[in-house]
Amino acid sequence: MSTEANKKSNGFLLQGSILAAASIIVRVIGLVYRVPLTRIIGEDAIGYYQTAFEFYSTALLLSSYSLPLAVSKLVSARQITGRYKDTWRVLFVSLIFAFVVGAAASLGVYFGADLYGRFNHTPLVAIPLRVLAPTIFVFSIMGVIRGFFQGHGDMVPTAISQIVEQIVNAAVSIAAAVYMVKRYAGTPERDAYGAAGGTWGTFLGACAGALILIGIFFYRSGRHAEMVRSDESKEKERYSQILKILLLTVIPVVISQTVYQISAIVDVSIFHRTLQAKAFDTVTRNTWWGIYSGKYKLLTNVPVAVAAAMGTTIVPTLVAEIAKGRKDRVNGKIALTVKFNMIVAFPCAFGFMALGGPILQMLFGDTRILNTEMMQLGGSAVIFFALSTVTNGVLQGIHHMFIPVWHSFVALIIHSVTLWLLLRFTELNALALVICNILFALIICIMNARSLRKLIGYKQEWRTSFVIPLISAAVMGAFADICYRVMYYLIQLGMPTHPGINNMVSCLVTIVLCVFVFFATLLLLGGVTEKEIEDMPKGRMLVKILRKLRLLRTQE
């Protein structure tokens, strides 16, 4: 196949890269604004903030979080066969569905906030949770429009709306948090209202993202109208039939994704109840949970965003290939997607193990040893969550919707039992959460791999997808540890009274150098071929540069 043909065939990687880049930007903004937010409202309030988000996120998953994936799957199957009129009928049915389900979920969260707070022995969590409730409705509508664009293979509107949403979220969260903390200073509800200030940003950010999507939709309506006019098909798909297919697509995706979020709610309940029985007070439990959920998971979820973006992109791509009868290309695209994700996940995992503590100190000003212990112990979670996320998307893309549901359910049971045992019979405390977080994703990875091999004969290539990225990341991790220590020592000689500045400069310089070390090692070991680089955007220019640097192995 020619280079141009390869570029066209692998165009989903470009779209996935756009969405992945946007996701990374969104996560970085999230990290940046979380720093002042944490300092404004405090650790206890962050505990309320995270606890509210766990329940809100579950309600969002149950009602609408799966809509972009489901709608994109339905639209792609019709768009690839030229049934453009039916794609609009899919949009119409999906919007009605989103309106009804989103409104019901919002009302349920609003009126169920007190019950959830009592259940988790944190009654004041109802205050920030009620602020989050209407956000579910906004996300429902926004999810349908995103799915419509994604089904046409266009990830740009989703990417733009995500960035705008997060910028507004960050600005409003900080401003509202400052206002709430001042207004309720000295009251027992101060922490809860501080958390509520942060959740106002989530709601208004979602509104801003929705307005951007609606604007893009109307701007491009002429192009879509031309496609509809070119559709000469006489038969129209019945609305009832579309709704049936939508439900059959949404339900397994909802259940599968919800199990991930239910695991967080189960964690909250098991963690608080078990440690309360061991006489740990509310402040201690909230602080530990805030570090785990608000710092460890927040940081490790940044690179997993790449896997989520690629998982989103590959679903309509696989649907299109199967619809065209080109099943021979399916395995190739799966392999390419997994490899791309591992090249991102491995260095991030080893980087967190080496620099996780200093990074959290740089972001949050927190020097507690628990931060470093969590990152060293749990950095590998990035690899397993990246792989499980992508393979879930693959299974959904090849029309095996309920398999990820079963795998997630099995993993949840094992995860929950193990967490209770570790909390009840060991002194691991918050570190038990980290161990079980890894276990959950690892089990799904193993079960997904077995299913893909059984269903489509897929067997992942190991050398360039896992072994070489692992070796390259290990080299980078060792370099990161040494480089950080040397940099910190040298800078400390000049600025001995500014440990925060020393840490920040040492971290940033080390991270930049680590990027070069990882990719240089990866290229020298043959982890990425010249042909694969040429198929990327600006690939030929990259090849010329890498040849001059002598980082490309000679191709036979």
Backbone torsions as a table, in degrees:
resi	resn	phi	psi	omega
1	MET	NA	138.6	-178.7
2	SER	-69.4	165.1	178.6
3	THR	-61.7	-42.2	-179.8
4	GLU	-64.5	-38.4	178.2
5	ALA	-65.4	-39.8	177.6
6	ASN	-62.6	-40.1	179.3
7	LYS	-61.3	-42.1	179.9
8	LYS	-67.1	-42.5	-179.3
9	SER	-64.4	-37.1	-177.0
10	ASN	-97.3	21.4	178.9
11	GLY	-59.9	-25.5	178.8
12	PHE	-63.3	-27.9	177.0
13	LEU	-67.2	-38.4	177.2
14	LEU	-63.9	-47.6	178.3
15	GLN	-62.8	-40.6	177.6
16	GLY	-64.4	-36.7	178.7
17	SER	-66.4	-37.7	176.9
18	ILE	-61.6	-47.5	-179.9
19	LEU	-66.9	-37.8	178.6
20	ALA	-65.0	-42.2	178.8
21	ALA	-61.8	-43.0	177.8
22	ALA	-62.8	-40.9	-180.0
23	SER	-63.2	-40.5	178.1
24	ILE	-64.5	-44.2	178.1
25	ILE	-58.6	-44.3	179.6
26	VAL	-61.1	-44.7	-178.9
27	ARG	-67.4	-38.1	178.8
28	VAL	-64.5	-43.7	175.9
29	ILE	-59.1	-40.6	178.1
30	GLY	-60.3	-41.3	177.6
31	LEU	-66.0	-43.1	-176.2
32	VAL	-64.9	-47.0	-177.2
33	TYR	-75.8	-21.2	178.3
34	ARG	-66.6	-26.8	-180.0
35	VAL	-62.1	-58.2	177.7
36	PRO	-65.9	-31.9	179.2
37	LEU	-61.8	-45.0	179.6
38	THR	-62.6	-40.9	-178.8
39	ARG	-71.5	-29.1	-179.7
40	ILE	-74.6	-47.5	-173.1
41	ILE	-98.0	-21.3	176.4
42	GLY	92.4	166.1	-175.8
43	GLU	-63.4	-41.6	-178.6
44	ASP	-63.0	-41.7	179.0
45	ALA	-66.8	-35.5	176.6
46	ILE	-62.8	-34.3	175.4
47	GLY	-60.9	-44.2	174.8
48	TYR	-62.6	-43.0	-178.8
49	TYR	-58.0	-48.3	-177.9
50	GLN	-70.0	-39.5	179.4
51	THR	-63.6	-40.7	176.7
52	ALA	-63.4	-40.3	-178.1
53	PHE	-67.5	-31.2	180.0
54	GLU	-62.0	-46.2	-179.4
55	PHE	-71.2	-42.9	177.8
56	TYR	-58.5	-44.1	-178.5
57	SER	-64.4	-36.9	177.4
58	THR	-65.6	-44.1	177.4
59	ALA	-62.8	-37.4	178.4
60	LEU	-64.6	-42.0	178.5
61	LEU	-64.3	-44.2	-178.9
62	LEU	-62.5	-34.1	-172.4
63	SER	-97.6	-42.9	-166.3
64	SER	-148.0	-12.3	-173.8
65	TYR	-62.4	-28.9	-178.7
66	SER	-85.1	-6.0	-176.1
67	LEU	-61.0	-42.4	178.4
68	PRO	-57.2	-44.2	179.9
69	LEU	-65.6	-46.1	-178.0
70	ALA	-65.4	-46.2	-179.5
71	VAL	-65.2	-41.0	179.5
72	SER	-62.7	-35.8	179.0
73	LYS	-65.4	-44.7	-179.8
74	LEU	-68.8	-43.2	-179.4
75	VAL	-65.7	-42.5	-179.0
76	SER	-61.3	-42.1	-178.8
77	ALA	-63.2	-31.6	-179.9
78	ARG	-89.0	-37.1	-178.8
79	GLN	-65.9	-37.7	-176.4
80	ILE	-70.2	-21.6	178.3
81	THR	-101.7	10.6	175.6
82	GLY	79.8	13.1	-179.9
83	ARG	-91.1	67.2	-173.5
84	TYR	-68.9	-32.7	177.7
85	LYS	-62.4	-38.8	-179.0
86	ASP	-69.5	-26.8	177.1
87	THR	-63.8	-35.2	177.5
88	TRP	-73.3	-31.9	175.8
89	ARG	-68.3	-35.9	174.1
90	VAL	-61.3	-44.0	179.5
91	LEU	-60.7	-44.8	-178.3
92	PHE	-62.3	-49.3	-179.5
93	VAL	-62.8	-41.5	-177.8
94	SER	-65.1	-38.4	179.0
95	LEU	-65.3	-41.0	177.3
96	ILE	-64.1	-44.7	178.3
97	PHE	-58.8	-45.4	-179.1
98	ALA	-63.8	-39.5	-179.7
99	PHE	-61.3	-48.0	-176.4
100	VAL	-68.2	-51.1	-176.1
101	VAL	-68.4	-41.5	179.9
102	GLY	-62.7	-42.5	178.9
103	ALA	-64.9	-42.1	-179.9
104	ALA	-63.6	-42.6	-179.6
105	ALA	-66.4	-40.4	178.9
106	SER	-61.2	-44.9	178.9
107	LEU	-65.3	-39.4	179.6
108	GLY	-62.7	-42.8	179.3
109	VAL	-67.0	-42.3	-177.5
110	TYR	-61.7	-48.0	-176.0
111	PHE	-84.7	-13.0	178.5
112	GLY	-99.8	5.2	-175.8
113	ALA	-62.4	-42.0	-179.2
114	ASP	-64.4	-41.8	-179.7
115	LEU	-62.4	-43.0	178.8
116	TYR	-63.1	-41.0	179.4
117	GLY	-63.2	-42.6	178.2
118	ARG	-66.0	-37.8	-178.5
119	PHE	-61.7	-37.4	-177.9
120	ASN	-96.9	11.1	179.4
121	HIS	59.0	29.2	175.2
122	THR	-134.7	70.8	-171.7
123	PRO	-59.2	-29.8	-177.1
124	LEU	-73.1	-8.6	178.1
125	VAL	-65.1	-16.3	178.4
126	ALA	-62.3	-27.2	-177.2
127	ILE	-65.6	-55.5	177.2
128	PRO	-68.5	-27.7	-177.9
129	LEU	-66.8	-37.2	179.1
130	ARG	-66.4	-32.3	177.5
131	VAL	-66.8	-34.9	-178.5
132	LEU	-74.2	-23.5	-170.8
133	ALA	-51.8	-51.4	-177.2
134	PRO	-67.8	-15.9	179.3
135	THR	-62.1	-30.8	-179.0
136	ILE	-61.2	-42.5	179.5
137	PHE	-62.5	-44.1	-180.0
138	VAL	-61.9	-43.3	-179.9
139	PHE	-65.5	-30.9	178.9
140	SER	-61.6	-49.6	179.4
141	ILE	-65.7	-43.6	-179.1
142	MET	-63.0	-36.9	-179.2
143	GLY	-63.6	-37.8	179.0
144	VAL	-65.3	-44.7	-178.8
145	ILE	-65.9	-40.6	176.5
146	ARG	-61.3	-44.1	179.6
147	GLY	-62.8	-35.7	178.2
148	PHE	-61.9	-46.4	178.0
149	PHE	-65.9	-42.7	-178.4
150	GLN	-64.0	-34.6	177.5
151	GLY	-64.1	-24.0	174.8
152	HIS	-90.1	8.1	178.7
153	GLY	77.6	19.5	-176.7
154	ASP	-115.2	107.2	-178.4
155	MET	-96.0	-5.3	-175.2
156	VAL	-62.8	-47.2	178.7
157	PRO	-58.1	-40.7	177.4
158	THR	-61.8	-44.4	-178.7
159	ALA	-61.8	-46.7	-179.3
160	ILE	-62.5	-46.4	-177.6
161	SER	-64.7	-35.6	178.9
162	GLN	-63.9	-42.4	-178.8
163	ILE	-66.9	-46.4	178.5
164	VAL	-60.6	-44.6	179.5
165	GLU	-56.2	-44.8	-176.3
166	GLN	-73.3	-34.1	177.5
167	ILE	-63.1	-47.0	178.2
168	VAL	-64.0	-41.6	178.5
169	ASN	-56.3	-47.9	-177.8
170	ALA	-62.7	-47.5	-176.7
171	ALA	-64.4	-47.3	-177.5
172	VAL	-68.7	-40.0	-178.7
173	SER	-58.1	-46.6	-178.5
174	ILE	-66.5	-46.0	-178.8
175	ALA	-63.1	-45.2	-179.0
176	ALA	-67.8	-36.2	178.9
177	ALA	-63.9	-43.4	177.9
178	VAL	-59.2	-44.8	-179.1
179	TYR	-63.1	-47.4	-176.7
180	MET	-65.7	-41.3	-179.2
181	VAL	-63.4	-40.3	178.6
182	LYS	-68.9	-42.4	-176.3
183	ARG	-66.4	-38.1	-174.7
184	TYR	-107.6	19.7	178.7
185	ALA	-59.3	135.1	177.9
186	GLY	83.6	0.7	179.0
187	THR	-103.3	157.6	178.2
188	PRO	-63.3	-23.2	-177.3
189	GLU	-91.4	6.7	-174.6
190	ARG	-55.0	-46.6	-177.7
191	ASP	-65.7	-41.0	-178.7
192	ALA	-66.2	-41.3	178.9
193	TYR	-72.2	-30.8	173.6
194	GLY	-61.9	-42.8	176.0
195	ALA	-63.6	-38.3	179.0
196	ALA	-62.9	-34.8	175.9
197	GLY	-59.4	-41.5	177.5
198	GLY	-64.9	-34.1	-178.1
199	THR	-76.0	-19.7	174.5
200	TRP	-61.1	-34.9	178.4
201	GLY	-63.3	-36.9	179.0
202	THR	-61.6	-44.9	-178.9
203	PHE	-65.8	-51.2	-177.0
204	LEU	-70.3	-30.0	174.6
205	GLY	-64.2	-42.0	177.3
206	ALA	-62.3	-40.3	178.1
207	CYS	-61.9	-41.9	179.2
208	ALA	-64.2	-43.4	178.2
209	GLY	-62.2	-39.7	179.2
210	ALA	-64.4	-41.3	178.8
211	LEU	-63.5	-38.8	177.5
212	ILE	-62.7	-45.6	-179.8
213	LEU	-62.7	-43.4	179.4
214	ILE	-62.4	-40.2	177.7
215	GLY	-62.1	-45.2	178.7
216	ILE	-64.4	-39.4	-179.4
217	PHE	-59.7	-48.0	-179.5
218	PHE	-70.1	-33.0	177.9
219	TYR	-63.5	-34.9	-177.9
220	ARG	-98.6	7.2	-176.1
221	SER	-61.7	-32.3	178.9
222	GLY	-62.5	-41.5	179.1
223	ARG	-63.7	-43.0	179.3
224	HIS	-68.0	-34.2	178.5
225	ALA	-63.9	-37.8	177.4
226	GLU	-63.3	-39.8	178.6
227	MET	-63.8	-40.6	179.0
228	VAL	-64.2	-41.5	180.0
229	ARG	-65.3	-27.6	179.6
230	SER	-79.0	-11.2	179.4
231	ASP	-79.9	110.8	-177.5
232	GLU	-98.0	8.6	180.0
233	SER	-66.1	140.6	-177.1
234	LYS	-88.5	-35.8	-176.3
235	GLU	-83.7	139.2	176.7
236	LYS	-112.0	137.2	178.6
237	GLU	-70.0	132.9	-177.8
238	ARG	-68.1	144.2	178.9
239	TYR	-60.1	-38.4	-179.9
240	SER	-64.0	-37.6	178.7
241	GLN	-67.2	-41.1	178.6
242	ILE	-63.6	-43.0	179.2
243	LEU	-61.5	-40.5	179.0
244	LYS	-62.1	-46.1	179.9
245	ILE	-66.0	-38.8	178.8
246	LEU	-61.0	-44.9	179.4
247	LEU	-64.2	-42.1	179.6
248	LEU	-66.3	-23.6	176.9
249	THR	-87.7	-42.0	-176.3
250	VAL	-68.8	-44.7	-171.8
251	ILE	-57.3	-52.8	179.3
252	PRO	-65.0	-34.8	177.7
253	VAL	-66.2	-42.7	178.1
254	VAL	-59.5	-48.6	-177.7
255	ILE	-63.1	-45.2	-178.9
256	SER	-60.8	-48.8	-179.6
257	GLN	-68.6	-33.6	-177.8
258	THR	-68.0	-33.1	178.9
259	VAL	-59.5	-38.6	176.3
260	TYR	-57.6	-46.2	-177.0
261	GLN	-74.9	-34.8	177.0
262	ILE	-60.7	-34.0	178.6
263	SER	-59.2	-35.0	178.3
264	ALA	-69.5	-40.9	178.5
265	ILE	-66.4	-40.7	176.6
266	VAL	-61.7	-41.6	178.0
267	ASP	-59.1	-46.2	179.9
268	VAL	-57.5	-48.1	-176.4
269	SER	-66.4	-49.8	-179.4
270	ILE	-62.0	-43.6	-177.2
271	PHE	-61.4	-52.3	-176.9
272	HIS	-68.3	-44.2	-176.5
273	ARG	-67.7	-43.3	-177.6
274	THR	-68.4	-44.0	-179.1
275	LEU	-73.9	-27.2	174.0
276	GLN	-65.0	-38.6	177.7
277	ALA	-66.8	-21.8	177.7
278	LYS	-95.2	14.3	172.2
279	ALA	75.3	22.0	172.5
280	PHE	-83.0	132.4	-175.8
281	ASP	-76.8	169.5	-176.0
282	THR	-62.4	-40.9	-178.3
283	VAL	-62.3	-45.0	179.8
284	THR	-63.5	-45.7	-179.7
285	ARG	-63.1	-42.9	179.4
286	ASN	-64.6	-38.2	179.6
287	THR	-65.8	-46.5	178.4
288	TRP	-62.1	-44.1	179.5
289	TRP	-65.3	-37.0	178.5
290	GLY	-63.6	-38.9	177.6
291	ILE	-66.4	-44.6	-178.9
292	TYR	-65.9	-52.5	-173.9
293	SER	-83.0	-37.5	-174.6
294	GLY	-90.2	-11.4	179.8
295	LYS	-125.9	-60.2	-178.8
296	TYR	-59.8	-54.5	-177.9
297	LYS	-69.1	-34.8	178.0
298	LEU	-60.0	-43.3	-178.0
299	LEU	-73.6	-45.0	-177.5
300	THR	-70.7	-21.0	178.5
301	ASN	-76.5	-13.6	-179.6
302	VAL	-61.4	-54.8	178.5
303	PRO	-69.3	-25.5	177.8
304	VAL	-65.3	-21.4	176.7
305	ALA	-59.9	-31.5	177.3
306	VAL	-64.2	-45.1	179.1
307	ALA	-63.6	-40.7	178.8
308	ALA	-62.7	-40.0	178.9
309	ALA	-65.6	-43.4	179.6
310	MET	-68.9	-35.4	176.0
311	GLY	-63.9	-38.3	176.7
312	THR	-64.4	-41.1	-175.7
313	THR	-72.9	-37.0	-172.6
314	ILE	-74.4	-22.8	-178.1
315	VAL	-61.0	-57.3	178.4
316	PRO	-63.4	-28.2	178.3
317	THR	-65.8	-46.4	179.1
318	LEU	-67.1	-38.4	176.7
319	VAL	-59.1	-43.6	-179.6
320	ALA	-64.7	-43.0	-179.1
321	GLU	-65.0	-40.7	179.0
322	ILE	-67.5	-40.2	179.2
323	ALA	-63.1	-32.4	178.9
324	LYS	-83.8	-4.8	-179.1
325	GLY	77.1	20.1	-177.8
326	ARG	-103.0	62.4	-176.9
327	LYS	-68.3	-19.2	179.2
328	ASP	-66.3	-25.2	-179.8
329	ARG	-83.9	-15.6	-176.2
330	VAL	-61.1	-51.0	-178.0
331	ASN	-61.5	-38.1	179.5
332	GLY	-63.4	-40.3	-179.7
333	LYS	-72.4	-33.7	175.7
334	ILE	-63.6	-47.4	-178.7
335	ALA	-60.2	-42.8	-179.4
336	LEU	-64.9	-40.1	-179.9
337	THR	-67.2	-44.2	178.7
338	VAL	-62.2	-44.4	-179.6
339	LYS	-61.3	-45.2	179.2
340	PHE	-57.3	-43.6	-178.5
341	ASN	-69.0	-38.2	-180.0
342	MET	-68.6	-31.9	177.4
343	ILE	-66.2	-24.8	175.3
344	VAL	-88.5	-42.2	-171.5
345	ALA	-70.9	-43.3	-175.8
346	PHE	-61.1	-50.4	179.5
347	PRO	-64.8	-33.3	177.5
348	CYS	-64.9	-42.6	-179.8
349	ALA	-61.8	-49.1	-179.2
350	PHE	-69.7	-32.0	176.1
351	GLY	-64.6	-40.6	177.7
352	PHE	-66.2	-38.0	178.7
353	MET	-63.2	-39.0	-177.0
354	ALA	-83.3	-37.4	-171.0
355	LEU	-121.9	7.6	-175.6
356	GLY	-56.5	-47.3	179.3
357	GLY	-60.8	-52.8	177.1
358	PRO	-59.2	-35.9	179.2
359	ILE	-65.8	-45.0	178.5
360	LEU	-65.0	-34.4	175.7
361	GLN	-65.4	-40.7	179.3
362	MET	-64.4	-41.7	-176.0
363	LEU	-77.7	-42.2	-171.0
364	PHE	-115.3	-4.3	-177.6
365	GLY	66.7	24.8	-174.4
366	ASP	-107.4	117.8	-177.3
367	THR	-104.9	12.4	-178.7
368	ARG	-62.8	141.0	-177.4
369	ILE	-64.0	-26.0	179.9
370	LEU	-60.1	-35.4	177.4
371	ASN	-58.6	-50.4	-179.1
372	THR	-64.0	-42.0	-179.9
373	GLU	-61.8	-42.2	178.9
374	MET	-62.8	-44.3	-177.2
375	MET	-69.8	-40.2	178.6
376	GLN	-66.2	-41.2	-178.6
377	LEU	-76.1	-37.9	-169.9
378	GLY	-108.0	8.1	179.7
379	GLY	-60.3	-32.4	-178.3
380	SER	-65.9	-15.5	178.3
381	ALA	-57.8	-29.7	179.5
382	VAL	-57.4	-43.9	-177.8
383	ILE	-63.5	-49.1	-174.5
384	PHE	-71.8	-36.7	177.0
385	PHE	-70.3	-36.1	177.0
386	ALA	-62.4	-45.4	-178.0
387	LEU	-69.7	-42.3	-179.7
388	SER	-66.9	-36.2	179.4
389	THR	-64.6	-45.5	-179.5
390	VAL	-66.7	-45.4	-177.6
391	THR	-69.4	-28.8	170.9
392	ASN	-61.3	-45.2	178.0
393	GLY	-61.6	-38.3	178.8
394	VAL	-63.8	-47.5	179.8
395	LEU	-60.9	-38.9	177.0
396	GLN	-68.8	-36.3	-179.6
397	GLY	-68.8	-27.0	179.2
398	ILE	-98.1	20.3	170.8
399	HIS	72.4	27.3	173.0
400	HIS	-113.2	74.9	-168.1
401	MET	-72.4	-32.8	-172.6
402	PHE	-88.5	-12.0	-179.9
403	ILE	-63.4	-46.7	176.5
404	PRO	-60.2	-28.9	177.7
405	VAL	-62.6	-49.8	-179.0
406	TRP	-63.0	-43.8	-179.4
407	HIS	-62.5	-42.6	179.7
408	SER	-65.8	-37.5	-179.9
409	PHE	-65.8	-45.2	178.1
410	VAL	-60.6	-44.8	-179.8
411	ALA	-62.6	-38.3	-179.8
412	LEU	-64.2	-42.7	180.0
413	ILE	-62.0	-49.6	-179.6
414	ILE	-62.6	-42.7	179.6
415	HIS	-59.6	-47.3	-175.3
416	SER	-67.1	-44.4	179.3
417	VAL	-63.0	-44.1	-180.0
418	THR	-63.1	-40.9	-179.9
419	LEU	-62.6	-45.0	179.8
420	TRP	-62.0	-43.1	-180.0
421	LEU	-62.0	-43.9	-178.7
422	LEU	-67.4	-39.7	179.3
423	LEU	-70.9	-36.6	-175.4
424	ARG	-76.9	-38.8	-169.3
425	PHE	-115.6	4.8	175.7
426	THR	-130.1	174.0	176.7
427	GLU	-105.7	24.8	-179.9
428	LEU	-69.0	-32.4	-179.7
429	ASN	52.3	-118.3	-175.2
430	ALA	-64.0	-27.4	179.8
431	LEU	-67.1	-22.8	176.0
432	ALA	-63.0	-34.7	176.9
433	LEU	-61.2	-41.0	-178.7
434	VAL	-65.9	-45.7	-179.5
435	ILE	-60.4	-45.3	-177.9
436	CYS	-73.2	-26.0	173.9
437	ASN	-62.7	-43.9	177.1
438	ILE	-65.3	-45.0	-177.7
439	LEU	-58.7	-42.3	-179.2
440	PHE	-57.2	-51.1	-177.8
441	ALA	-69.5	-36.9	-179.1
442	LEU	-62.5	-43.2	179.5
443	ILE	-61.2	-43.2	179.3
444	ILE	-63.9	-41.1	178.4
445	CYS	-57.2	-47.8	-177.9
446	ILE	-63.7	-45.9	-178.1
447	MET	-69.0	-38.5	177.4
448	ASN	-63.6	-42.0	-179.7
449	ALA	-62.3	-42.1	178.3
450	ARG	-63.7	-40.8	-178.9
451	SER	-66.9	-42.2	179.9
452	LEU	-64.4	-37.6	178.6
453	ARG	-67.6	-39.0	-178.8
454	LYS	-72.8	-39.3	-173.0
455	LEU	-79.8	-45.4	-175.0
456	ILE	-126.1	10.9	179.0
457	GLY	68.7	22.7	-176.4
458	TYR	-80.7	129.6	176.1
459	LYS	-132.3	119.1	-174.6
460	GLN	-68.9	134.6	171.8
461	GLU	-68.7	131.5	-170.9
462	TRP	-97.7	-37.8	-169.5
463	ARG	-59.6	-56.0	-176.5
464	THR	-88.6	-14.5	-179.3
465	SER	-91.1	-31.3	-175.6
466	PHE	-125.5	-51.5	-171.8
467	VAL	-65.2	-52.7	-178.1
468	ILE	-66.3	-44.0	174.1
469	PRO	-59.7	-35.7	178.1
470	LEU	-64.0	-48.2	179.6
471	ILE	-62.6	-44.8	-179.3
472	SER	-62.1	-40.7	179.8
473	ALA	-69.2	-36.2	178.3
474	ALA	-65.2	-42.6	176.2
475	VAL	-60.5	-45.2	179.4
476	MET	-62.9	-41.2	-179.8
477	GLY	-62.8	-42.7	177.3
478	ALA	-63.6	-41.9	177.6
479	PHE	-62.1	-41.6	-178.4
480	ALA	-60.7	-44.1	-178.7
481	ASP	-63.2	-46.2	-179.0
482	ILE	-67.8	-46.0	-177.2
483	CYS	-61.2	-43.8	-179.2
484	TYR	-62.0	-45.3	-178.7
485	ARG	-63.0	-43.3	180.0
486	VAL	-65.6	-45.7	-179.9
487	MET	-60.6	-44.8	-178.1
488	TYR	-62.7	-41.9	-179.7
489	TYR	-63.7	-45.2	-177.8
490	LEU	-66.3	-42.1	-179.7
491	ILE	-68.9	-35.1	-178.8
492	GLN	-64.2	-28.1	177.7
493	LEU	-63.1	-32.7	-179.4
494	GLY	-91.9	-30.9	-178.4
495	MET	-131.7	68.9	-174.8
496	PRO	-67.8	-17.1	-176.3
497	THR	-101.8	10.3	-178.3
498	HIS	-127.4	69.7	-177.5
499	PRO	-62.6	-32.8	179.2
500	GLY	-64.4	-43.8	178.2
501	ILE	-67.2	-41.8	178.0
502	ASN	-56.3	-46.8	-178.6
503	ASN	-64.2	-44.9	-177.7
504	MET	-62.4	-48.9	-179.3
505	VAL	-63.5	-43.5	179.8
506	SER	-61.4	-42.2	179.0
507	CYS	-62.3	-52.3	-174.3
508	LEU	-63.6	-44.2	178.9
509	VAL	-63.8	-43.5	-179.6
510	THR	-63.5	-41.9	-179.7
511	ILE	-61.9	-44.9	179.4
512	VAL	-61.4	-45.8	180.0
513	LEU	-65.5	-34.6	-179.7
514	CYS	-64.5	-34.7	177.4
515	VAL	-59.2	-46.4	179.6
516	PHE	-66.3	-41.1	-179.3
517	VAL	-62.7	-45.2	-178.3
518	PHE	-62.8	-52.0	-175.2
519	PHE	-70.2	-31.5	175.1
520	ALA	-64.7	-44.5	178.3
521	THR	-64.5	-43.1	179.5
522	LEU	-59.0	-45.2	-178.6
523	LEU	-69.6	-41.8	-179.4
524	LEU	-65.6	-30.7	178.3
525	LEU	-85.1	-3.8	179.0
526	GLY	81.3	27.1	-179.8
527	GLY	-70.4	-26.7	176.6
528	VAL	-130.3	130.7	-177.6
529	THR	-87.2	161.6	177.8
530	GLU	-60.5	-38.7	-179.4
531	LYS	-64.3	-40.9	179.1
532	GLU	-64.7	-37.6	178.4
533	ILE	-68.1	-39.6	179.4
534	GLU	-62.7	-30.2	-179.6
535	ASP	-76.6	-9.6	178.9
536	MET	-81.3	162.4	172.2
537	PRO	-58.3	133.2	-176.6
538	LYS	59.3	28.5	-174.7
539	GLY	-63.8	-40.7	-178.8
540	ARG	-63.7	-38.6	178.0
541	MET	-65.4	-39.9	177.6
542	LEU	-62.6	-41.0	179.6
543	VAL	-61.1	-43.6	179.7
544	LYS	-61.1	-43.1	179.8
545	ILE	-64.8	-44.9	-178.2
546	LEU	-67.2	-32.7	175.9
547	ARG	-64.8	-41.9	179.1
548	LYS	-63.8	-34.3	178.0
549	LEU	-82.7	-4.4	-179.7
550	ARG	58.5	40.9	178.7
551	LEU	-101.9	-4.3	178.4
552	LEU	-100.3	132.9	175.8
553	ARG	-74.5	148.2	179.5
554	THR	-64.9	128.3	-179.1
555	GLN	-87.2	133.1	179.8
556	GLU	-83.7	NA	NA
